[in-house]
């Protein structure tokens, strides 16, 4: 990742650019997989693309873990409000 890009961190200590979008990242991973499966890349490019895909998947995992934590907190708060 570019060290000069403003990023924020989610759980798991993963850097995510401020304009990051889950859906776009999944599409990028799918595109990388398609390129690798076509077999038209040099071996060095396969490794580079594979490493990029892993980074993107880690971002997705961190994003989903963060959102799951937020949902659990909201559910807990909702449960607390209904117990009077």
Secondary structure, 3 states (H helix, E strand, C coil): CCCCCCEEEEHHHEEEECCCCHHHHHHHHHHHHHHHHHCCCCHHHHHHHHHHHHHHHHHHHHHHHHHHHHHHHHHHHHHHHHCC
